[in-house]
Amino acid sequence: MKIMLEKEAENLLERNKFCVVKRKFIKNRNQLEKTKLNFPWVMKVVSKRAVHKAKIRGVITNINNLKKAEEAFRNLKKIKGFKGVMLQETAKGQEIILGLKKTPEFNHVILVGAGGSIAEKIKDISFRVCPITKKDADKMLNELKIRFNDCRMKKIAGNLVKLSQIAKKYPKIIELDINPLIVNEKQAVIVDARIVLE
């Protein structure tokens, strides 16, 4: 089993025409000054350890100047297994979770639901067996308690169909989590991803 770090997972999704938030991988503090991302930033630890970043306080948000960025970097550098940080521009909108899971019964299944930190608490999720069509994606979204306007629904449905095709292209994927996908009127953008391979 191989766990792809966030950087690798997001690069794979970007190569497959998913929209990923503007970001930069930073190994040392001096690189912060040369970063051309727009404030405010989100800074996330990149670690050798397969631990959820929130559980190790590995995510710092609302970084709106270089001084705060340097302080955040110093704090994250103390985390065990530190390899660097992922700097991201801050995205705003509804937070959605998308995922793939390989099962003995159905091979790959796909899911969509309420994302972000509330995902595990409210468990507002819909499942289907891959592959799915646009019609299937629309039905999945209509099964959720959360609601979307037509513009956002179209963007999420497009990402769901595309994700279902990833399962066929990469059959060794055991799990793929996108949490969150942030959707607004302009775009649906991935801000965090994790992939587990056989």
One Martini backbone bead per residue (centre of mass of N, CA, C, O) as a GRO file, in nm:
protein
  198
    1MET     BB    1   0.096   0.036   0.022
    2LYS     BB    2   0.028   0.379  -0.097
    3ILE     BB    3   0.081   0.713   0.007
    4MET     BB    4  -0.011   1.010  -0.116
    5LEU     BB    5   0.075   1.305  -0.111
    6GLU     BB    6  -0.072   1.595  -0.164
    7LYS     BB    7   0.110   1.685  -0.395
    8GLU     BB    8   0.073   1.427  -0.570
    9ALA     BB    9  -0.236   1.416  -0.579
   10GLU     BB   10  -0.280   1.698  -0.709
   11ASN     BB   11  -0.111   1.649  -0.963
   12LEU     BB   12  -0.281   1.418  -1.074
   13LEU     BB   13  -0.547   1.580  -1.096
   14GLU     BB   14  -0.439   1.804  -1.280
   15ARG     BB   15  -0.364   1.613  -1.518
   16ASN     BB   16  -0.697   1.542  -1.512
   17LYS     BB   17  -0.850   1.836  -1.517
   18PHE     BB   18  -0.839   1.953  -1.243
   19CYS     BB   19  -0.908   2.201  -1.011
   20VAL     BB   20  -0.642   2.363  -0.844
   21VAL     BB   21  -0.515   2.536  -0.621
   22LYS     BB   22  -0.307   2.777  -0.568
   23ARG     BB   23   0.043   2.673  -0.531
   24LYS     BB   24   0.328   2.598  -0.296
   25PHE     BB   25   0.629   2.445  -0.239
   26ILE     BB   26   0.804   2.456   0.083
   27LYS     BB   27   1.127   2.414   0.251
   28ASN     BB   28   1.199   2.723   0.312
   29ARG     BB   29   1.177   3.044   0.439
   30ASN     BB   30   1.306   3.205   0.194
   31GLN     BB   31   1.070   3.134  -0.016
   32LEU     BB   32   0.841   3.324   0.078
   33GLU     BB   33   0.931   3.597  -0.064
   34LYS     BB   34   0.893   3.459  -0.370
   35THR     BB   35   0.596   3.444  -0.343
   36LYS     BB   36   0.299   3.489  -0.580
   37LEU     BB   37   0.074   3.472  -0.389
   38ASN     BB   38  -0.229   3.554  -0.269
   39PHE     BB   39  -0.366   3.708  -0.026
   40PRO     BB   40  -0.460   3.483   0.169
   41TRP     BB   41  -0.313   3.214   0.342
   42VAL     BB   42  -0.242   2.864   0.337
   43MET     BB   43  -0.080   2.638   0.574
   44LYS     BB   44   0.071   2.311   0.513
   45VAL     BB   45   0.184   2.026   0.611
   46VAL     BB   46   0.462   1.819   0.506
   47SER     BB   47   0.461   1.470   0.576
   48LYS     BB   48   0.559   1.137   0.640
   49ARG     BB   49   0.305   1.120   0.795
   50ALA     BB   50  -0.016   0.937   0.818
   51VAL     BB   51  -0.172   1.219   0.911
   52HIS     BB   52  -0.401   1.423   1.003
   53LYS     BB   53  -0.351   1.757   1.000
   54ALA     BB   54  -0.555   1.850   1.224
   55LYS     BB   55  -0.441   1.658   1.458
   56ILE     BB   56  -0.140   1.825   1.431
   57ARG     BB   57  -0.165   2.122   1.357
   58GLY     BB   58  -0.111   2.151   1.013
   59VAL     BB   59  -0.306   2.417   0.995
   60ILE     BB   60  -0.290   2.755   0.855
   61THR     BB   61  -0.480   3.047   0.861
   62ASN     BB   62  -0.496   3.376   0.778
   63ILE     BB   63  -0.244   3.469   0.599
   64ASN     BB   64  -0.159   3.833   0.544
   65ASN     BB   65   0.163   3.803   0.587
   66LEU     BB   66   0.499   3.746   0.617
   67LYS     BB   67   0.524   3.730   0.923
   68LYS     BB   68   0.306   3.508   0.961
   69ALA     BB   69   0.442   3.302   0.774
   70GLU     BB   70   0.704   3.263   0.940
   71GLU     BB   71   0.563   3.168   1.198
   72ALA     BB   72   0.417   2.925   1.075
   73PHE     BB   73   0.667   2.776   0.976
   74ARG     BB   74   0.801   2.735   1.253
   75ASN     BB   75   0.568   2.562   1.372
   76LEU     BB   76   0.560   2.333   1.149
   77LYS     BB   77   0.866   2.240   1.177
   78LYS     BB   78   0.808   2.077   1.457
   79ILE     BB   79   0.693   1.853   1.305
   80LYS     BB   80   0.692   1.536   1.260
   81GLY     BB   81   0.827   1.468   0.940
   82PHE     BB   82   0.921   1.715   0.804
   83LYS     BB   83   0.929   1.853   0.447
   84GLY     BB   84   0.716   2.094   0.448
   85VAL     BB   85   0.507   2.328   0.264
   86MET     BB   86   0.175   2.425   0.173
   87LEU     BB   87   0.083   2.684  -0.030
   88GLN     BB   88  -0.226   2.880  -0.035
   89GLU     BB   89  -0.487   3.002  -0.158
   90THR     BB   90  -0.787   3.138  -0.073
   91ALA     BB   91  -1.098   2.972  -0.068
   92LYS     BB   92  -1.449   3.036  -0.155
   93GLY     BB   93  -1.733   2.842  -0.030
   94GLN     BB   94  -1.851   2.542  -0.075
   95GLU     BB   95  -1.808   2.238   0.105
   96ILE     BB   96  -1.682   1.938  -0.046
   97ILE     BB   97  -1.706   1.585  -0.081
   98LEU     BB   98  -1.492   1.355  -0.253
   99GLY     BB   99  -1.497   0.994  -0.358
  100LEU     BB  100  -1.306   0.688  -0.347
  101LYS     BB  101  -1.381   0.324  -0.328
  102LYS     BB  102  -1.264   0.002  -0.273
  103THR     BB  103  -1.454  -0.296  -0.323
  104PRO     BB  104  -1.540  -0.628  -0.326
  105GLU     BB  105  -1.831  -0.601  -0.461
  106PHE     BB  106  -1.799  -0.309  -0.665
  107ASN     BB  107  -1.544  -0.188  -0.641
  108HIS     BB  108  -1.596   0.121  -0.736
  109VAL     BB  109  -1.691   0.396  -0.536
  110ILE     BB  110  -1.890   0.695  -0.508
  111LEU     BB  111  -1.875   1.023  -0.344
  112VAL     BB  112  -2.095   1.272  -0.183
  113GLY     BB  113  -2.069   1.578   0.029
  114ALA     BB  114  -2.026   1.725   0.307
  115GLY     BB  115  -1.760   1.928   0.394
  116GLY     BB  116  -1.495   1.944   0.583
  117SER     BB  117  -1.522   1.947   0.931
  118ILE     BB  118  -1.837   1.828   0.908
  119ALA     BB  119  -1.840   1.551   0.765
  120GLU     BB  120  -1.836   1.347   1.019
  121LYS     BB  121  -2.082   1.464   1.177
  122ILE     BB  122  -2.330   1.457   0.947
  123LYS     BB  123  -2.330   1.254   0.708
  124ASP     BB  124  -2.379   1.390   0.403
  125ILE     BB  125  -2.430   1.116   0.181
  126SER     BB  126  -2.356   0.983  -0.154
  127PHE     BB  127  -2.386   0.678  -0.352
  128ARG     BB  128  -2.198   0.497  -0.617
  129VAL     BB  129  -2.133   0.309  -0.888
  130CYS     BB  130  -1.891   0.261  -1.104
  131PRO     BB  131  -1.987   0.437  -1.341
  132ILE     BB  132  -2.104   0.769  -1.414
  133THR     BB  133  -2.341   1.003  -1.484
  134LYS     BB  134  -2.491   1.302  -1.494
  135LYS     BB  135  -2.758   1.192  -1.383
  136ASP     BB  136  -2.638   1.058  -1.133
  137ALA     BB  137  -2.510   1.312  -1.011
  138ASP     BB  138  -2.775   1.468  -0.971
  139LYS     BB  139  -2.905   1.261  -0.780
  140MET     BB  140  -2.696   1.274  -0.557
  141LEU     BB  141  -2.735   1.580  -0.492
  142ASN     BB  142  -3.050   1.549  -0.426
  143GLU     BB  143  -2.994   1.360  -0.163
  144LEU     BB  144  -2.905   1.595  -0.017
  145LYS     BB  145  -2.940   1.842   0.224
  146ILE     BB  146  -2.780   2.009   0.072
  147ARG     BB  147  -2.771   2.308  -0.132
  148PHE     BB  148  -2.778   2.417  -0.483
  149ASN     BB  149  -2.720   2.587  -0.736
  150ASP     BB  150  -2.701   2.542  -1.070
  151CYS     BB  151  -2.404   2.622  -1.106
  152ARG     BB  152  -2.282   2.439  -0.879
  153MET     BB  153  -2.404   2.170  -0.964
  154LYS     BB  154  -2.261   2.147  -1.237
  155LYS     BB  155  -1.970   2.143  -1.125
  156ILE     BB  156  -1.994   1.895  -0.941
  157ALA     BB  157  -2.095   1.691  -1.151
  158GLY     BB  158  -1.843   1.707  -1.334
  159ASN     BB  159  -1.646   1.599  -1.113
  160LEU     BB  160  -1.782   1.326  -1.066
  161VAL     BB  161  -1.751   1.207  -1.349
  162LYS     BB  162  -1.442   1.238  -1.361
  163LEU     BB  163  -1.384   1.061  -1.109
  164SER     BB  164  -1.507   0.797  -1.222
  165GLN     BB  165  -1.278   0.777  -1.448
  166ILE     BB  166  -1.030   0.740  -1.263
  167ALA     BB  167  -1.089   0.446  -1.176
  168LYS     BB  168  -1.022   0.329  -1.460
  169LYS     BB  169  -0.731   0.454  -1.498
  170TYR     BB  170  -0.682   0.378  -1.165
  171PRO     BB  171  -0.721   0.066  -1.031
  172LYS     BB  172  -0.520   0.100  -0.764
  173ILE     BB  173  -0.724   0.253  -0.619
  174ILE     BB  174  -0.857   0.262  -0.291
  175GLU     BB  175  -0.829   0.578  -0.223
  176LEU     BB  176  -1.015   0.898  -0.265
  177ASP     BB  177  -0.971   1.233  -0.134
  178ILE     BB  178  -1.183   1.528  -0.144
  179ASN     BB  179  -1.105   1.765   0.129
  180PRO     BB  180  -1.200   2.017  -0.017
  181LEU     BB  181  -1.440   2.124  -0.238
  182ILE     BB  182  -1.464   2.446  -0.376
  183VAL     BB  183  -1.775   2.621  -0.442
  184ASN     BB  184  -1.868   2.854  -0.694
  185GLU     BB  185  -1.950   3.058  -0.962
  186LYS     BB  186  -1.653   3.010  -1.101
  187GLN     BB  187  -1.569   2.740  -0.923
  188ALA     BB  188  -1.408   2.414  -0.874
  189VAL     BB  189  -1.181   2.360  -0.598
  190ILE     BB  190  -0.899   2.204  -0.491
  191VAL     BB  191  -0.747   2.188  -0.142
  192ASP     BB  192  -0.764   1.864  -0.087
  193ALA     BB  193  -0.567   1.551  -0.105
  194ARG     BB  194  -0.601   1.179  -0.117
  195ILE     BB  195  -0.401   0.878  -0.189
  196VAL     BB  196  -0.456   0.521  -0.219
  197LEU     BB  197  -0.248   0.247  -0.298
  198GLU     BB  198  -0.165  -0.086  -0.371
   0.00000   0.00000   0.00000
